[in-house]
Amino acid sequence: MNKIPVAILGATGSVGQKFIELLTNHPWFEISELAASERSAGKKYNDATKWVMATNLDSSIAEMEILECKPNLKSKLVFSALDSSVAGEIETDFANNGYFVISNSRNHRFDKDVPLLIPEVNYEHLELIKNKKGAIVTNPNCSTIGMVLALKPLYDAFGIETVNVVTMQAVSGGGYPGVPSLDILGNVVPYISGEEEKMITEPLKILGSFDGNEIKNATIKISAQCNRVPVIDGHLETVQVKFKNKPAKQDIIDIWQKFTSMPQKLSLPSAPENPIHYFSENYLPQPRLNSALGNGMTVSVGRLRECEIFDYKFVVLSHNTIRGAAGGTILAAELLKAQGYLNGIL
Ligand SMILES: NC(=O)c1ccc[n+]([C@@H]2O[C@H](COP(=O)([O-])OP(=O)(O)OC[C@H]3O[C@@H](n4cnc5c(N)ncnc54)[C@H](OP(=O)(O)O)[C@@H]3O)[C@@H](O)[C@H]2O)c1
């Protein structure tokens, strides 16, 4: 099959680099255009960015000229890793001009006609963009994604009333260069701007039901406290849950271990065999040891036990720049392609 040309907006940033790393040698997509701010436009990619990925930058990408984020690109499928101060308008402009934009930015997450997508959780919300000639699909916040993937099969099986979550979030979640080293080394910063609000509101749309016309939000009470910790990659979260119907502990483990969804059914290239992995060892999961599980696309859970206040408590770990950003977005694009949503632009 001929590969589908794709463009990356915000290609010079932390998530943009992760896109390039994950799309190099992708079986379906081929990077054909890179765009960023006016500061970078006109420069060779290699001269406009400081490459901070662990793999080498492909020489053909290094030589590419950076373009402006204007809807005159040849690729009609566009990944956006733009700073949220500019993503809103630019993404709308692209969608209005017949592009399919899959975005990591927060700006359009609550637009009524925009799916807030975790491919294994709410693929049916893609119906919102059925028959559209151009559209925006958004990836949720990186901390929300790990938590909601772990909650989804439990929500369907037992119902959920209340969730309390405390996060320990990696520094790569703040972009590059991110939090100054003197603030974070040997320290914890108990505040990440806007993060708690996202964790409280986004799960309600993602777990909401689509009635053929619009999404009816789920009604779960959520409290979130978000902290930045001196970890490079991988957001760890402690979660407490009160169910509508309290299950037995083993039922929860069985449901996590059996969980697969549409991306696995369709054998999408970026879909992990197991979206959720349960660790029975009480010292796991840990960011350094387990973030890369399933090529960074598997969400790890562990330490499931009864809670003195809620019903159960457990730990969730997910890779923030892969499952939580570029990898999740690429999986979304694969789902769009496999389900025919991109037929109009191919
Ligand atoms: N890091 C994560 O783990 C993570 C996870 C989930 C979601 N996100 C979201 O993903 C987006 C990107 O995050 P990041 O961490 O990669 O940020 P970043 O490292 O700061 O990169 C921002 C990108 O936006 C571009 N940009 C800035 N101003 C622009 C303008 N006026 N016009 C066009 N492009 C402009 C930058 O280009 P120049 O280099 O030319 O300035 C750069 O490519 C953000 O919305 C963030 O909230 C990040």
The ligand as an ORCA input file, in Angstrom:
! r2SCAN-3c Opt
* xyz 0 1
  N       4.816     16.992     26.706
  C       3.820     16.140     26.940
  O       3.988     15.070     27.546
  C       2.416     16.457     26.453
  C       1.461     15.491     26.640
  C       0.164     15.713     26.163
  C      -0.138     16.889     25.529
  N       0.813     17.862     25.372
  C       0.418     19.088     24.641
  O       1.030     19.036     23.337
  C       1.360     20.348     22.889
  C       2.863     20.423     22.626
  O       3.560     20.180     23.845
  P       5.145     20.152     23.933
  O       5.434     19.618     25.268
  O       5.712     19.473     22.737
  O       5.483     21.745     23.825
  P       6.819     22.457     23.326
  O       8.000     21.558     23.488
  O       6.833     23.774     23.999
  O       6.574     22.689     21.713
  C       5.639     23.630     21.218
  C       5.633     23.673     19.685
  O       4.714     24.713     19.285
  C       5.368     25.550     18.308
  N       4.879     26.936     18.395
  C       4.995     27.812     19.412
  N       4.468     29.009     19.070
  C       4.011     28.880     17.795
  C       3.369     29.772     16.875
  N       3.087     31.042     17.198
  N       3.032     29.289     15.647
  C       3.314     28.023     15.289
  N       3.938     27.133     16.122
  C       4.277     27.564     17.358
  C       6.844     25.479     18.665
  O       7.600     25.857     17.533
  P       9.001     26.695     17.669
  O      10.059     25.695     18.067
  O       9.212     27.222     16.286
  O       8.784     27.744     18.692
  C       6.978     23.996     19.028
  O       7.139     23.237     17.858
  C       0.921     21.315     24.006
  O      -0.347     21.831     23.689
  C       0.876     20.407     25.244
  O      -0.025     20.881     26.207
  C       2.097     17.660     25.809
*
